[in-house]
Amino acid sequence: MSFVTQYDVEIWLRIENALGKKIEEEDIPKDEVMVLMERIGEAQRVAVKEMKEIHNSRSGLARRGRARRGRDEMDQEEG
């Protein structure tokens, strides 16, 4: 397992504390891990797509009956 931030380490230490023991590092061959990379990448793409769809559907509800203004249009109105 690789850690990205100090928060990941903190969570891992809290899990070990809750279990009452230190979890030993396990060596896993790189080729076994790489087999899963494609599935992980696909899952990430699906998740991003779904999040964008949710965001767009919520944005659509907020702007019913009026066109959404761009940042440039808002700046022009202010001054």
Phi and psi in radians as a Rosetta constraint file:
Dihedral C 1 N 2 CA 2 C 2 CIRCULARHARMONIC -1.907 0.35
Dihedral N 2 CA 2 C 2 N 3 CIRCULARHARMONIC 2.568 0.35
Dihedral C 2 N 3 CA 3 C 3 CIRCULARHARMONIC -1.860 0.35
Dihedral N 3 CA 3 C 3 N 4 CIRCULARHARMONIC 2.485 0.35
Dihedral C 3 N 4 CA 4 C 4 CIRCULARHARMONIC -1.802 0.35
Dihedral N 4 CA 4 C 4 N 5 CIRCULARHARMONIC -0.664 0.35
Dihedral C 4 N 5 CA 5 C 5 CIRCULARHARMONIC -2.349 0.35
Dihedral N 5 CA 5 C 5 N 6 CIRCULARHARMONIC 2.992 0.35
Dihedral C 5 N 6 CA 6 C 6 CIRCULARHARMONIC -1.147 0.35
Dihedral N 6 CA 6 C 6 N 7 CIRCULARHARMONIC -0.413 0.35
Dihedral C 6 N 7 CA 7 C 7 CIRCULARHARMONIC -1.215 0.35
Dihedral N 7 CA 7 C 7 N 8 CIRCULARHARMONIC -0.600 0.35
Dihedral C 7 N 8 CA 8 C 8 CIRCULARHARMONIC -1.108 0.35
Dihedral N 8 CA 8 C 8 N 9 CIRCULARHARMONIC -0.743 0.35
Dihedral C 8 N 9 CA 9 C 9 CIRCULARHARMONIC -1.103 0.35
Dihedral N 9 CA 9 C 9 N 10 CIRCULARHARMONIC -0.748 0.35
Dihedral C 9 N 10 CA 10 C 10 CIRCULARHARMONIC -1.057 0.35
Dihedral N 10 CA 10 C 10 N 11 CIRCULARHARMONIC -0.774 0.35
Dihedral C 10 N 11 CA 11 C 11 CIRCULARHARMONIC -1.094 0.35
Dihedral N 11 CA 11 C 11 N 12 CIRCULARHARMONIC -0.774 0.35
Dihedral C 11 N 12 CA 12 C 12 CIRCULARHARMONIC -1.051 0.35
Dihedral N 12 CA 12 C 12 N 13 CIRCULARHARMONIC -0.752 0.35
Dihedral C 12 N 13 CA 13 C 13 CIRCULARHARMONIC -1.152 0.35
Dihedral N 13 CA 13 C 13 N 14 CIRCULARHARMONIC -0.633 0.35
Dihedral C 13 N 14 CA 14 C 14 CIRCULARHARMONIC -1.150 0.35
Dihedral N 14 CA 14 C 14 N 15 CIRCULARHARMONIC -0.657 0.35
Dihedral C 14 N 15 CA 15 C 15 CIRCULARHARMONIC -1.121 0.35
Dihedral N 15 CA 15 C 15 N 16 CIRCULARHARMONIC -0.802 0.35
Dihedral C 15 N 16 CA 16 C 16 CIRCULARHARMONIC -1.069 0.35
Dihedral N 16 CA 16 C 16 N 17 CIRCULARHARMONIC -0.713 0.35
Dihedral C 16 N 17 CA 17 C 17 CIRCULARHARMONIC -1.100 0.35
Dihedral N 17 CA 17 C 17 N 18 CIRCULARHARMONIC -0.738 0.35
Dihedral C 17 N 18 CA 18 C 18 CIRCULARHARMONIC -1.133 0.35
Dihedral N 18 CA 18 C 18 N 19 CIRCULARHARMONIC -0.618 0.35
Dihedral C 18 N 19 CA 19 C 19 CIRCULARHARMONIC -1.351 0.35
Dihedral N 19 CA 19 C 19 N 20 CIRCULARHARMONIC -0.363 0.35
Dihedral C 19 N 20 CA 20 C 20 CIRCULARHARMONIC 1.390 0.35
Dihedral N 20 CA 20 C 20 N 21 CIRCULARHARMONIC 0.326 0.35
Dihedral C 20 N 21 CA 21 C 21 CIRCULARHARMONIC -2.738 0.35
Dihedral N 21 CA 21 C 21 N 22 CIRCULARHARMONIC 2.771 0.35
Dihedral C 21 N 22 CA 22 C 22 CIRCULARHARMONIC -1.488 0.35
Dihedral N 22 CA 22 C 22 N 23 CIRCULARHARMONIC 2.316 0.35
Dihedral C 22 N 23 CA 23 C 23 CIRCULARHARMONIC -1.550 0.35
Dihedral N 23 CA 23 C 23 N 24 CIRCULARHARMONIC 2.186 0.35
Dihedral C 23 N 24 CA 24 C 24 CIRCULARHARMONIC -1.280 0.35
Dihedral N 24 CA 24 C 24 N 25 CIRCULARHARMONIC 2.592 0.35
Dihedral C 24 N 25 CA 25 C 25 CIRCULARHARMONIC -1.228 0.35
Dihedral N 25 CA 25 C 25 N 26 CIRCULARHARMONIC 2.435 0.35
Dihedral C 25 N 26 CA 26 C 26 CIRCULARHARMONIC -2.021 0.35
Dihedral N 26 CA 26 C 26 N 27 CIRCULARHARMONIC 2.254 0.35
Dihedral C 26 N 27 CA 27 C 27 CIRCULARHARMONIC -1.484 0.35
Dihedral N 27 CA 27 C 27 N 28 CIRCULARHARMONIC 2.153 0.35
Dihedral C 27 N 28 CA 28 C 28 CIRCULARHARMONIC -2.110 0.35
Dihedral N 28 CA 28 C 28 N 29 CIRCULARHARMONIC 2.263 0.35
Dihedral C 28 N 29 CA 29 C 29 CIRCULARHARMONIC -1.035 0.35
Dihedral N 29 CA 29 C 29 N 30 CIRCULARHARMONIC 2.428 0.35
Dihedral C 29 N 30 CA 30 C 30 CIRCULARHARMONIC -1.007 0.35
Dihedral N 30 CA 30 C 30 N 31 CIRCULARHARMONIC -0.671 0.35
Dihedral C 30 N 31 CA 31 C 31 CIRCULARHARMONIC -1.132 0.35
Dihedral N 31 CA 31 C 31 N 32 CIRCULARHARMONIC -0.552 0.35
Dihedral C 31 N 32 CA 32 C 32 CIRCULARHARMONIC -1.192 0.35
Dihedral N 32 CA 32 C 32 N 33 CIRCULARHARMONIC -0.653 0.35
Dihedral C 32 N 33 CA 33 C 33 CIRCULARHARMONIC -1.233 0.35
Dihedral N 33 CA 33 C 33 N 34 CIRCULARHARMONIC -0.732 0.35
Dihedral C 33 N 34 CA 34 C 34 CIRCULARHARMONIC -1.123 0.35
Dihedral N 34 CA 34 C 34 N 35 CIRCULARHARMONIC -0.457 0.35
Dihedral C 34 N 35 CA 35 C 35 CIRCULARHARMONIC -1.066 0.35
Dihedral N 35 CA 35 C 35 N 36 CIRCULARHARMONIC -0.593 0.35
Dihedral C 35 N 36 CA 36 C 36 CIRCULARHARMONIC -1.461 0.35
Dihedral N 36 CA 36 C 36 N 37 CIRCULARHARMONIC -0.269 0.35
Dihedral C 36 N 37 CA 37 C 37 CIRCULARHARMONIC -1.036 0.35
Dihedral N 37 CA 37 C 37 N 38 CIRCULARHARMONIC -0.681 0.35
Dihedral C 37 N 38 CA 38 C 38 CIRCULARHARMONIC -1.112 0.35
Dihedral N 38 CA 38 C 38 N 39 CIRCULARHARMONIC -0.759 0.35
Dihedral C 38 N 39 CA 39 C 39 CIRCULARHARMONIC -1.133 0.35
Dihedral N 39 CA 39 C 39 N 40 CIRCULARHARMONIC -0.675 0.35
Dihedral C 39 N 40 CA 40 C 40 CIRCULARHARMONIC -1.148 0.35
Dihedral N 40 CA 40 C 40 N 41 CIRCULARHARMONIC -0.769 0.35
Dihedral C 40 N 41 CA 41 C 41 CIRCULARHARMONIC -1.058 0.35
Dihedral N 41 CA 41 C 41 N 42 CIRCULARHARMONIC -0.751 0.35
Dihedral C 41 N 42 CA 42 C 42 CIRCULARHARMONIC -1.116 0.35
Dihedral N 42 CA 42 C 42 N 43 CIRCULARHARMONIC -0.736 0.35
Dihedral C 42 N 43 CA 43 C 43 CIRCULARHARMONIC -1.090 0.35
Dihedral N 43 CA 43 C 43 N 44 CIRCULARHARMONIC -0.682 0.35
Dihedral C 43 N 44 CA 44 C 44 CIRCULARHARMONIC -1.139 0.35
Dihedral N 44 CA 44 C 44 N 45 CIRCULARHARMONIC -0.742 0.35
Dihedral C 44 N 45 CA 45 C 45 CIRCULARHARMONIC -1.089 0.35
Dihedral N 45 CA 45 C 45 N 46 CIRCULARHARMONIC -0.745 0.35
Dihedral C 45 N 46 CA 46 C 46 CIRCULARHARMONIC -1.114 0.35
Dihedral N 46 CA 46 C 46 N 47 CIRCULARHARMONIC -0.758 0.35
Dihedral C 46 N 47 CA 47 C 47 CIRCULARHARMONIC -1.094 0.35
Dihedral N 47 CA 47 C 47 N 48 CIRCULARHARMONIC -0.764 0.35
Dihedral C 47 N 48 CA 48 C 48 CIRCULARHARMONIC -1.108 0.35
Dihedral N 48 CA 48 C 48 N 49 CIRCULARHARMONIC -0.743 0.35
Dihedral C 48 N 49 CA 49 C 49 CIRCULARHARMONIC -1.078 0.35
Dihedral N 49 CA 49 C 49 N 50 CIRCULARHARMONIC -0.779 0.35
Dihedral C 49 N 50 CA 50 C 50 CIRCULARHARMONIC -1.139 0.35
Dihedral N 50 CA 50 C 50 N 51 CIRCULARHARMONIC -0.672 0.35
Dihedral C 50 N 51 CA 51 C 51 CIRCULARHARMONIC -1.134 0.35
Dihedral N 51 CA 51 C 51 N 52 CIRCULARHARMONIC -0.696 0.35
Dihedral C 51 N 52 CA 52 C 52 CIRCULARHARMONIC -1.137 0.35
Dihedral N 52 CA 52 C 52 N 53 CIRCULARHARMONIC -0.705 0.35
Dihedral C 52 N 53 CA 53 C 53 CIRCULARHARMONIC -1.103 0.35
Dihedral N 53 CA 53 C 53 N 54 CIRCULARHARMONIC -0.735 0.35
Dihedral C 53 N 54 CA 54 C 54 CIRCULARHARMONIC -1.102 0.35
Dihedral N 54 CA 54 C 54 N 55 CIRCULARHARMONIC -0.792 0.35
Dihedral C 54 N 55 CA 55 C 55 CIRCULARHARMONIC -1.070 0.35
Dihedral N 55 CA 55 C 55 N 56 CIRCULARHARMONIC -0.775 0.35
Dihedral C 55 N 56 CA 56 C 56 CIRCULARHARMONIC -1.158 0.35
Dihedral N 56 CA 56 C 56 N 57 CIRCULARHARMONIC -0.640 0.35
Dihedral C 56 N 57 CA 57 C 57 CIRCULARHARMONIC -1.209 0.35
Dihedral N 57 CA 57 C 57 N 58 CIRCULARHARMONIC -0.625 0.35
Dihedral C 57 N 58 CA 58 C 58 CIRCULARHARMONIC -1.221 0.35
Dihedral N 58 CA 58 C 58 N 59 CIRCULARHARMONIC -0.670 0.35
Dihedral C 58 N 59 CA 59 C 59 CIRCULARHARMONIC -1.140 0.35
Dihedral N 59 CA 59 C 59 N 60 CIRCULARHARMONIC -0.639 0.35
Dihedral C 59 N 60 CA 60 C 60 CIRCULARHARMONIC -1.119 0.35
Dihedral N 60 CA 60 C 60 N 61 CIRCULARHARMONIC -0.624 0.35
Dihedral C 60 N 61 CA 61 C 61 CIRCULARHARMONIC -1.193 0.35
Dihedral N 61 CA 61 C 61 N 62 CIRCULARHARMONIC -0.621 0.35
Dihedral C 61 N 62 CA 62 C 62 CIRCULARHARMONIC -1.282 0.35
Dihedral N 62 CA 62 C 62 N 63 CIRCULARHARMONIC -0.380 0.35
Dihedral C 62 N 63 CA 63 C 63 CIRCULARHARMONIC -1.983 0.35
Dihedral N 63 CA 63 C 63 N 64 CIRCULARHARMONIC 0.401 0.35
Dihedral C 63 N 64 CA 64 C 64 CIRCULARHARMONIC -1.023 0.35
Dihedral N 64 CA 64 C 64 N 65 CIRCULARHARMONIC 2.327 0.35
Dihedral C 64 N 65 CA 65 C 65 CIRCULARHARMONIC 1.461 0.35
Dihedral N 65 CA 65 C 65 N 66 CIRCULARHARMONIC -0.079 0.35
Dihedral C 65 N 66 CA 66 C 66 CIRCULARHARMONIC -2.584 0.35
Dihedral N 66 CA 66 C 66 N 67 CIRCULARHARMONIC 2.600 0.35
Dihedral C 66 N 67 CA 67 C 67 CIRCULARHARMONIC -1.356 0.35
Dihedral N 67 CA 67 C 67 N 68 CIRCULARHARMONIC 2.538 0.35
Dihedral C 67 N 68 CA 68 C 68 CIRCULARHARMONIC -1.380 0.35
Dihedral N 68 CA 68 C 68 N 69 CIRCULARHARMONIC 2.271 0.35
Dihedral C 68 N 69 CA 69 C 69 CIRCULARHARMONIC -1.498 0.35
Dihedral N 69 CA 69 C 69 N 70 CIRCULARHARMONIC 2.526 0.35
Dihedral C 69 N 70 CA 70 C 70 CIRCULARHARMONIC -1.465 0.35
Dihedral N 70 CA 70 C 70 N 71 CIRCULARHARMONIC 2.944 0.35
Dihedral C 70 N 71 CA 71 C 71 CIRCULARHARMONIC -1.078 0.35
Dihedral N 71 CA 71 C 71 N 72 CIRCULARHARMONIC -0.656 0.35
Dihedral C 71 N 72 CA 72 C 72 CIRCULARHARMONIC -1.094 0.35
Dihedral N 72 CA 72 C 72 N 73 CIRCULARHARMONIC -0.713 0.35
Dihedral C 72 N 73 CA 73 C 73 CIRCULARHARMONIC -1.135 0.35
Dihedral N 73 CA 73 C 73 N 74 CIRCULARHARMONIC -0.686 0.35
Dihedral C 73 N 74 CA 74 C 74 CIRCULARHARMONIC -1.149 0.35
Dihedral N 74 CA 74 C 74 N 75 CIRCULARHARMONIC -0.702 0.35
Dihedral C 74 N 75 CA 75 C 75 CIRCULARHARMONIC -1.126 0.35
Dihedral N 75 CA 75 C 75 N 76 CIRCULARHARMONIC -0.667 0.35
Dihedral C 75 N 76 CA 76 C 76 CIRCULARHARMONIC -1.125 0.35
Dihedral N 76 CA 76 C 76 N 77 CIRCULARHARMONIC -0.661 0.35
Dihedral C 76 N 77 CA 77 C 77 CIRCULARHARMONIC -1.192 0.35
Dihedral N 77 CA 77 C 77 N 78 CIRCULARHARMONIC -0.589 0.35
Dihedral C 77 N 78 CA 78 C 78 CIRCULARHARMONIC -1.309 0.35
Dihedral N 78 CA 78 C 78 N 79 CIRCULARHARMONIC -0.444 0.35
